[in-house]
């Protein structure tokens, strides 16, 4: 199956140290992941990433060629906590 992917829930915090995010759940169905996010404590922010299985997804800087992130990854933000607190 070319189109295989998983949905991963990450806690996203602004801590000033790396990593400031960590995974807490993995699902094969988007709606199930969102339902679980809705049950989580609202004192944190979450991100939901759709990650491909058995496929690399690096993003390289066009000029320097340096590996700088993820390419073509669908993600959603669930901001319950204001970062300005």
Backbone bond lengths (Angstrom), bond angles and torsions (degrees), N, CA, C in turn:
res aa  C-N    CA-C-N  psi(-1)  N-CA   C-N-CA  omega(-1)  CA-C   N-CA-C  phi
1 X - - - 1.455 - - 1.518 109.65 -
2 X 1.308 116.24 116.46 1.465 121.68 179.89 1.516 113.03 -68.10
3 X 1.303 115.75 -30.52 1.451 121.98 -167.05 1.520 114.35 -96.05
4 X 1.316 118.94 17.17 1.457 120.80 -176.07 1.524 111.79 -69.29
5 X 1.322 115.34 139.12 1.462 120.92 176.82 1.527 108.86 -156.08
6 X 1.305 114.48 165.87 1.459 122.16 174.33 1.520 108.22 -127.58
7 X 1.301 115.82 158.80 1.466 122.69 175.47 1.532 107.35 -108.70
8 X 1.332 116.35 123.59 1.465 121.16 -176.46 1.524 109.07 -117.62
9 X 1.330 115.86 127.21 1.465 121.83 176.30 1.527 108.11 -90.87
10 X 1.336 115.43 127.66 1.467 122.17 176.12 1.517 109.37 -117.24
11 X 1.323 116.85 140.26 1.461 121.99 166.97 1.521 105.72 -81.90
12 X 1.322 116.88 132.25 1.463 121.56 -179.69 1.520 109.09 -118.51
13 X 1.334 115.72 116.41 1.463 120.84 -179.11 1.517 109.32 -122.10
14 X 1.304 116.01 155.15 1.456 120.29 174.80 1.530 106.87 -106.57
15 X 1.336 114.91 89.97 1.462 119.60 -173.15 1.521 113.24 -107.81
16 X 1.322 117.88 -15.04 1.454 120.18 -176.81 1.511 113.06 83.77
17 X 1.329 117.31 0.05 1.463 119.98 176.79 1.522 108.91 -126.92
18 X 1.299 117.10 155.75 1.457 122.01 -179.49 1.514 109.70 -102.04
19 X 1.289 121.27 138.07 1.472 124.11 -5.16 1.522 110.87 -82.48
20 X 1.308 116.27 149.41 1.464 120.20 176.92 1.530 109.97 -106.41
21 X 1.334 114.83 25.73 1.457 121.63 176.11 1.528 107.77 -149.76
22 X 1.307 116.34 155.67 1.462 119.90 177.46 1.527 109.10 -156.88
23 X 1.335 116.22 146.00 1.465 119.76 -178.61 1.529 111.20 -77.92
24 X 1.336 115.13 144.52 1.465 119.41 177.70 1.525 113.14 -131.08
25 X 1.326 117.91 -5.58 1.462 119.61 179.53 1.514 111.50 -164.52
26 X 1.328 115.95 147.09 1.462 122.41 178.65 1.529 107.99 -131.87
27 X 1.325 115.84 131.41 1.460 121.63 -176.72 1.522 110.66 -136.20
28 X 1.309 116.04 157.70 1.462 120.75 176.03 1.523 111.58 -98.83
29 X 1.331 117.03 -9.08 1.462 121.76 -177.96 1.532 109.71 -125.88
30 X 1.334 116.87 127.30 1.462 123.24 -178.33 1.533 111.70 -56.15
31 X 1.326 117.20 -50.73 1.464 120.45 -175.29 1.524 112.47 -61.31
32 X 1.301 117.52 -34.52 1.473 121.04 177.79 1.527 109.82 -67.10
33 X 1.331 117.23 -41.54 1.472 120.88 178.25 1.524 110.62 -62.59
34 X 1.334 117.54 -44.65 1.469 121.04 179.64 1.527 110.37 -63.73
35 X 1.326 117.34 -40.17 1.465 120.31 177.91 1.524 110.96 -61.09
36 X 1.316 117.46 -38.12 1.471 120.76 178.11 1.525 110.98 -69.82
37 X 1.324 117.71 -37.80 1.472 120.95 176.81 1.523 109.77 -60.57
38 X 1.313 116.54 -41.25 1.473 120.66 179.98 1.527 112.38 -61.30
39 X 1.330 118.00 -23.66 1.465 122.48 179.79 1.530 113.08 -87.98
40 X 1.329 116.84 -13.61 1.469 120.93 -175.24 1.524 111.66 -73.69
41 X 1.341 117.67 157.82 1.467 121.40 176.53 1.530 110.80 -56.83
42 X 1.306 115.96 141.88 1.470 121.20 -177.04 1.525 112.76 -89.79
43 X 1.331 117.48 13.13 1.466 120.50 179.10 1.527 111.58 -92.97
44 X 1.318 117.49 9.62 1.466 122.25 179.03 1.516 108.67 -137.67
45 X 1.325 115.88 164.06 1.453 122.35 173.80 1.518 108.42 -104.42
46 X 1.330 115.37 151.99 1.461 120.90 -176.84 1.517 109.89 -132.31
47 X 1.310 115.41 154.04 1.454 121.90 171.51 1.519 107.82 -127.84
48 X 1.315 114.83 144.61 1.457 121.70 177.00 1.516 107.28 -117.45
49 X 1.326 116.77 118.11 1.455 121.85 -179.27 1.517 110.56 -112.94
50 X 1.321 115.25 136.07 1.458 122.00 173.23 1.528 106.68 -94.01
51 X 1.321 116.69 109.53 1.453 121.58 -175.25 1.527 110.24 -110.50
52 X 1.340 116.80 132.51 1.458 119.70 178.91 1.523 111.17 -72.42
53 X 1.325 115.07 150.95 1.461 121.82 178.22 1.527 108.14 -103.13
54 X 1.320 116.20 136.74 1.467 122.24 178.47 1.525 113.06 62.33
55 X 1.338 115.98 34.50 1.460 120.36 177.73 1.524 108.92 -150.75
56 X 1.306 116.95 136.63 1.466 121.89 175.49 1.525 109.01 -77.78
57 X 1.346 117.07 151.67 1.459 120.59 178.93 1.537 111.66 -143.43
58 X 1.338 117.54 45.51 1.464 119.61 178.76 1.526 111.98 -74.49
59 X 1.325 115.79 153.88 1.462 121.70 172.36 1.523 107.08 -119.80
60 X 1.307 115.78 124.92 1.457 122.24 179.57 1.524 109.48 -107.11
61 X 1.334 116.80 136.84 1.451 122.52 177.01 1.523 108.99 -59.48
62 X 1.318 116.86 130.72 1.463 121.26 -173.57 1.530 113.77 -61.82
63 X 1.321 117.39 -36.00 1.472 119.44 -177.77 1.524 113.06 -90.29
64 X 1.330 117.11 -43.85 1.465 119.69 -174.26 1.528 112.63 -89.48
65 X 1.323 117.29 -21.72 1.459 120.55 -176.06 1.522 113.48 78.02
66 X 1.338 117.04 1.81 1.459 121.84 -178.56 1.532 111.20 -72.38
67 X 1.321 117.02 139.32 1.454 122.52 175.35 1.530 107.76 -71.14
68 X 1.343 116.73 118.72 1.459 119.45 -173.54 1.524 114.42 -127.05
69 X 1.324 118.63 -0.30 1.449 117.48 179.60 1.511 113.68 168.79
70 X 1.332 114.18 -154.84 1.465 121.78 -177.41 1.526 108.50 -109.30
71 X 1.326 115.93 142.02 1.458 120.62 -178.89 1.526 110.67 -109.54
72 X 1.326 115.74 134.81 1.466 123.40 173.01 1.528 112.67 56.61
73 X 1.320 116.33 42.72 1.462 120.93 177.17 1.527 108.10 -103.96
74 X 1.314 116.05 122.92 1.461 120.65 176.38 1.526 108.00 -74.72
75 X 1.330 116.37 131.85 1.457 119.39 175.56 1.520 110.26 -143.97
76 X 1.309 114.78 152.95 1.458 122.57 179.91 1.523 108.50 -128.67
77 X 1.325 115.69 143.89 1.463 121.78 179.54 1.520 109.65 -105.06
78 X 1.312 115.93 137.91 1.461 123.10 174.87 1.521 106.64 -124.51
79 X 1.341 116.01 92.80 1.457 121.64 -175.48 1.521 109.76 -95.01
80 X 1.303 114.99 105.31 1.456 121.07 176.13 1.523 110.72 -101.74
81 X 1.316 116.43 -33.93 1.457 122.21 -178.17 1.522 108.84 -104.68
82 X 1.312 117.55 135.93 1.454 121.85 178.13 1.527 108.84 -80.05
83 X 1.331 117.68 127.48 1.468 121.53 -179.83 1.528 112.51 -65.46
84 X 1.310 118.62 -15.61 1.468 121.01 -177.32 1.527 112.95 -82.86
85 X 1.333 118.46 -2.67 1.474 120.66 -179.50 1.506 111.62 -61.67
